[in-house]
């Protein structure tokens, strides 16, 4: 096989690597939050380090590869991560720093091609065929250029998969982590794909994997040899057909330059389980404020408010309601969230997490608002826009609703 994994910074060697049919790149920062933190803490390089809340019951946001060697991974409960790797240094997250570096990295991508599809703050698909290829060279060379620029400007590393489709490019970037570049020639997709575990396929979660293993299917190659009709009978029409196509590397999705936000939300895990409705509603207000501010910043309004309520036993309950008119006003979102919480009947049930999310989004400029008879043209929206300006200038706690100020005072007193 001519497929080669290329590590290190610099132009990719062309000998024996056919990237002519591989216009799609998947670029993924390596342990992004942790790597950004190490820029200010070089003494921690080579040691286990975790980004997450040092206290309480949050989850791991990022971990160095030294910590991952102990089984730590993103989204793992911090309590479990501390048990697996007690010697790890735990760093509280600094989201402002991550956003700044993410913005700069995306600017590097957009300078290469307008066909950039971000799928997270630290990863994106790029289509470097067409104009990018004529200006900068073949895909593997462009991938090496991206890695070099990210390293030089920000001192962090990324891994890049180069392939004929988004699906294979993402698998390739994962295979060459950390700090690698992997080209999968178009005519070697099946050879690359079939030895992988079936869990590598998009859409194969824990339950689907268990169902496939019961059928004797453990690798993608095993799956490819099963008739699609059998998969559809066992897994359902949509899932079975989807996996049958992926098993042969068939993925026709193009790189989409702009993917509108489908929803905007925030959630919070309490330091200890809470059964006080006043405390829960205060957190719903805090989350509603955050969600509304993010919507206004993104230029969105939304019609559907949903709440997530996770009990102490990890049972999760979701409730949603579609409003008569779209909104970006925190007070409207909060009032609806409280109604949904009250209707769920969990007023004295211990909760470990609550969340607020706005769905059914649209650009704010497309929304029209019908005033009720006698309603003033100014109100909460204008007040919250003024709060946005004050917060931007003076910091996140410059302006707070009175109930949240009282909550902060109560925390100080206790």
Secondary structure, 3 states (H helix, E strand, C coil): CCCEEEECCCCCCCCCCCCCCCCEEEEEECCHHHHHHHHHCHHHCCCCEEECCCCCCCECCEECHHHHCCCCCCCCEHHHHHHHCCCCEEECCCHHHHHHHHHHHHHHHHHHCCCEEEEECCEEEEECCCHHHHHHCCHHHHHHHHHHHHHHHHCCCEEEEEECCHHHHHHHHHHCCCCEEEECCHHHHHHHHHCCEHHHCCCCCHHHHHHHHHCCCCEHHHHHCCCHHHHHHHHCHHHHHHHHHHCCCCCCCCCCCCCCCCEEEEEEEEEEEECCHHHHHHHHHHHHHHHHHHHHHHCEEEEEEEEEEEECCCCEEEEEEEEEEEECCHHHHHHHHHHHHHHHCCCCCCEEEEEEEEEEEEEHHHCCCCCCCCCCCCCHHHHHHHHHHHHHHHCCCCCCCHHHHHHHHHHHHC
